Amino acid sequence: MTTTSAGGQMAGYLWQAAEACRRALVAPNDVVIKIEVEDDLSVATMEGAILACEQLKHSEHHNVISEDSQVWWQAVDAWIRGPAPEKAKLRLVTTSDLKPNSVLASCYRPTGLAPWDSLLEKMNERAVEEPNKQLANKGVYVRWNNLKNARRELLTRIEIAGAQSRLAASNDLLEEALMERGVTPVIVSQVRQAVVGAFMSRLMESLDSGGFEVTVKEMNSDLMEAYARNAEPGVYEFPELDYTDEEIQSLQVNHHQHLIPQLAAIDRDQPSTIARALNNWFEARARRQQFMDGAPHEVQDLKRHDRGLEEYCQTLHEEHLPISGPENAKEVGRDIHATCMKYQPKLGRTEPPLPFTQGSYHEMSNALVLKWNPSYGEEE
């Protein structure tokens, strides 16, 4: 990172994650996006072949880079030391711009000049002079000299994506990527928050593993989930993704795979009941996601609300024990479902609408946190 303050480093790490998230939204369906594995960011096939290694350099200030810049030498050194195969792309993605009239700009801007020999000569001179003591102490110039005849070939493999948007503009870029996938502007901010939240959850879970990777297909599933939470209740018009019709149908079913069977297990699967249950579930999910993306006290309020629902349902189950058989279990399930659908606890200091509570109950039903029919899912 080109910034050295704690705040600057944090901005760099967050920008790196935002870039990886955006890349997962625009990359082909059959690739893997990685952070801090082969490079700051790398792209690989599902079989593990490395397609691209990227150095991501974020700066809070408007900087320029040239063949003398530390950022440039650090990126080149990372590729000298890194595992990228000869056919992999090497990209420097930076918020800094190329310094006008520099040899670096002549080579990497689309001017058609590309004086590689001049760049090579300049870098060879710097490696002898060792003007940057920090780079010298880390052996950067020595490793460049040790490349010998491979230096020019390395330079011609590199791409520079300069003047990239900083962290503050990342949200706009992510929303543009989502709208290109078919998310409507009306809900794009909510979907972005949910997708980024899912991405960061995956990232946090991998902190002890020495690197992070996610397939584009996994991110597409998170996108569909986020879209389902915020789309018009009961309407399944998902964004354009690289999925077959069968896979999309399967994902749609997975969103409520337990909801309908659980209602069927208590003979409450009439079309009107199912439609109402699905609508309440979708409406509740959108509001629930807002709480989960909110302040810490809002997250705690939702968790307390859910614990209250679960405990209430469990108390009802205990009142009907023991269960004498399948028919009795079905009757108990109907009674418990009907009672829970009338229950309306507080959410923090507010009283949410009854459909929110009903939808939250169906959320728990989907996840099998609770069962209406005590014997649902058990082998008879």
Secondary structure, DSSP 8 states (H G I E B T S, - for coil): ----SHHHHHHHHHHHHHHHHHHHHHS-TTEEEEESSSSSEEEEETT--EEEEEEEE--SS--EE-TT-HHHHHHHHHHHHS---TTSEEEEEESSEE-TT-HHHHHHSTTS---HHHHHHHHHHHHHH---HHHHHTTHHHHHHHHGGGHHHHHHHEEEE-S---GGGHHHHHHHHHHHTT--TTTHHHHHHHHHHHHHHHHHHTGGGTSEEEEHHHHHHHHHHHHHHHS-TT-------S--HHHHHHHHHHHTTTHHHHHHTTT---HHHHHHHHHHHHHHHHHHHHHHTS-HHHHHHHHHHHHHHHHHHHHHHHHT-S--SHHHHHHHHHHHHHHHTT----BTTB---HHHHHHHHHHHHHTTSS-SSTTTT---
